[in-house]
Amino acid sequence: MDQTQRKPVVPLEAGGGPENPPCPACGEPLFGWIDARPGMAGPVSRCESCGLGAVGQPGNAEDALVELDRLRVENRMTIANRSGFSASLGGAGWAGLEPGVRYLFTVEAVSRLIAHRDQVVTARRWAPGPAILAMWQTVLNGFTFGRNVALGAIHRKDAVPADSRWQRRLDALISVVVAVPAMLVALPLELLAAASRRGGAISLRFELL
């Protein structure tokens, strides 16, 4: 191919600026992903390098580590995987977009964040229960006015109810009627996602270097 016909390779750093602040995990620019939605503190941006998602102002590594520690039980944690297939499929309807969540983690983002504390991820595995439920709720979110209605009803996630009373009633009915068909769709999708290492929830173990 003639040199003049080749597209120039632009590094991610070239996209940095006030509208694309640095990622708290790896320092690369964050780019817009999802506009602000009810129950969210602002629009969602994402890092094209490590995959971290940030809701509203991205903050810094210390801020992200504080939220990461909320998921930690001794030297283990389970994350809702922003690079999972359910996140790609659901977009703004992804079940991982819960009220109050500021950061949306990936395995790579966690690895880079905990490296600030001289820790390293030593094991990762698909977490089938949370992952299948997240895919199921993501599918259901495609039918409802609110988000995470079904899992909110059983206190597994924080729901974002619809504005109108009639919408909330309809959402409750839809969640019951569509529950089984949605699971019949969600289960094979999540199994395929897990097989391709894009499961919706990942359990991590980490140790000091």
Stockholm file with secondary structure:
# STOCKHOLM 1.0

chainA/1-209         MDQTQRKPVVPLEAGGGPENPPCPACGEPLFGWIDARPGMAGPVSRCESCGLGAVGQPGNAEDALVELDRLRVENRMTIANRSGFSASLGGAGWAGLEPGVRYLFTVEAVSRLIAHRDQVVTARRWAPGPAILAMWQTVLNGFTFGRNVALGAIHRKDAVPADSRWQRRLDALISVVVAVPAMLVALPLELLAAASRRGGAISLRFELL
#=GR chainA/1-209 SS CCGGGSCCCCCGGGGCBTTBCBCTTTCCBEEEEECCCTTSSSCEEEETTTCCEEESSCCCHHHHHHHHHHTEETTEEEEECTTSHHHHHHGGGCTTCCTTCCEECCHHHHHHHHGGGTEEEEEEEECHHHHHHHHHHHHHHTTCSSBSHHHHHTTSSCCBCCSSHHHHHHHHHHHHHSHHHHHHHHHHHHHHHHHTTCCSEEEEEEEEC
#=GC SS_cons         CCGGGSCCCCCGGGGCBTTBCBCTTTCCBEEEEECCCTTSSSCEEEETTTCCEEESSCCCHHHHHHHHHHTEETTEEEEECTTSHHHHHHGGGCTTCCTTCCEECCHHHHHHHHGGGTEEEEEEEECHHHHHHHHHHHHHHTTCSSBSHHHHHTTSSCCBCCSSHHHHHHHHHHHHHSHHHHHHHHHHHHHHHHHTTCCSEEEEEEEEC
//
